[in-house]
């Protein structure tokens, strides 16, 4: 994450259950970086099946001394499309704008 302005988290079925992912999300936010989540559940897995959606990992990152979580602030994008190709296209067409939005959000929080 060195010299990067945004942490992008690809959110799948198990992302929120990975302690090291939660640690990196926390570290990125605490290092004043923007944080952006992108759901990848419609993309195909190694068996050519769409994966299932998992919980929002940002809900596991608490702001110190409050009941608020990063899910209250950081965007979690759901790419448009009903199949893997359409979802890939949605990500490709929107990722720059999503990153800019996440940076604006981080600047204001």
VMD Tcl script that draws the C-alpha trace (Angstrom):
set ca {
  {0.00 0.00 0.00}
  {3.08 2.21 0.09}
  {2.55 5.47 -1.81}
  {-1.02 4.49 -2.81}
  {-4.02 6.70 -2.12}
  {-6.75 4.04 -2.09}
  {-7.13 0.52 -0.73}
  {-9.39 -1.55 -2.98}
  {-10.97 -4.61 -1.39}
  {-12.48 -7.26 -3.66}
  {-15.35 -8.56 -1.56}
  {-16.27 -12.20 -1.98}
  {-17.88 -14.89 0.12}
  {-15.06 -15.16 2.70}
  {-13.45 -11.71 2.62}
  {-15.02 -10.51 5.89}
  {-13.84 -13.69 7.65}
  {-10.16 -13.16 6.87}
  {-8.39 -11.48 9.82}
  {-5.50 -10.26 7.68}
  {-7.96 -8.56 5.29}
  {-9.62 -6.76 8.20}
  {-6.17 -5.75 9.46}
  {-5.18 -4.31 6.07}
  {-8.47 -2.41 5.75}
  {-7.92 -0.91 9.22}
  {-4.32 -0.09 8.46}
  {-5.23 1.61 5.20}
  {-7.88 3.78 6.82}
  {-5.64 4.63 9.78}
  {-2.87 5.56 7.33}
  {-5.30 8.15 5.85}
  {-5.96 6.16 2.66}
  {-9.31 5.93 0.93}
  {-11.02 2.55 1.18}
  {-13.23 1.07 -1.54}
  {-14.98 -2.29 -1.66}
  {-16.11 -3.98 -4.87}
  {-18.40 -7.01 -4.74}
  {-17.15 -9.87 -6.92}
  {-19.82 -12.48 -6.22}
  {-21.05 -12.62 -9.83}
  {-17.58 -13.32 -11.18}
  {-16.74 -16.92 -12.00}
  {-14.61 -19.04 -9.68}
  {-12.04 -21.63 -10.76}
  {-14.88 -24.07 -11.48}
  {-16.63 -21.52 -13.76}
  {-19.43 -20.97 -11.23}
  {-20.46 -17.59 -9.86}
  {-19.43 -17.23 -6.25}
  {-21.82 -16.17 -3.52}
  {-21.95 -12.78 -1.84}
  {-20.41 -12.44 1.60}
  {-20.86 -9.93 4.40}
  {-19.46 -6.41 4.21}
  {-15.93 -6.56 5.69}
  {-16.09 -2.86 6.52}
  {-18.68 -3.64 9.20}
  {-15.91 -5.41 11.16}
  {-13.77 -2.27 11.42}
  {-14.93 -0.11 14.33}
  {-14.12 3.53 14.91}
  {-12.44 3.85 18.29}
  {-14.78 4.94 21.06}
  {-17.96 4.74 18.96}
  {-20.47 2.20 17.71}
  {-19.86 3.32 14.12}
  {-18.06 1.09 11.67}
  {-16.23 1.76 8.45}
  {-19.32 0.40 6.65}
  {-21.01 3.67 7.65}
  {-18.47 5.59 5.57}
  {-16.58 3.52 3.00}
  {-18.33 2.68 -0.27}
  {-19.04 -0.94 -1.18}
  {-19.88 -1.05 -4.87}
  {-22.06 -3.68 -6.54}
  {-21.11 -3.85 -10.22}
  {-24.00 -3.99 -12.68}
  {-24.60 -7.04 -14.82}
  {-26.19 -10.45 -14.67}
  {-23.19 -12.46 -15.83}
  {-19.45 -12.45 -15.32}
  {-18.62 -10.58 -18.54}
  {-21.07 -7.80 -17.77}
  {-19.74 -7.48 -14.20}
  {-16.14 -7.28 -15.46}
  {-17.21 -4.58 -17.92}
  {-19.01 -2.67 -15.16}
  {-15.91 -2.76 -12.98}
  {-13.65 -1.67 -15.86}
  {-15.98 1.17 -16.82}
  {-16.53 2.49 -13.29}
  {-13.45 1.79 -11.18}
  {-11.81 5.17 -11.76}
  {-14.94 7.06 -10.66}
  {-15.38 4.74 -7.67}
  {-11.79 5.38 -6.58}
  {-12.25 9.14 -6.91}
  {-15.45 8.92 -4.84}
  {-13.64 6.93 -2.13}
  {-10.84 9.51 -2.05}
  {-13.39 12.34 -1.67}
  {-15.07 10.44 1.17}
  {-11.74 9.86 2.93}
  {-10.77 13.52 2.54}
  {-13.98 14.51 4.35}
  {-13.72 11.95 7.18}
}
mol new
graphics top color blue
foreach p $ca { graphics top sphere $p radius 0.5 }
foreach p [lrange $ca 0 end-1] q [lrange $ca 1 end] { graphics top cylinder $p $q radius 0.2 }
display resetview
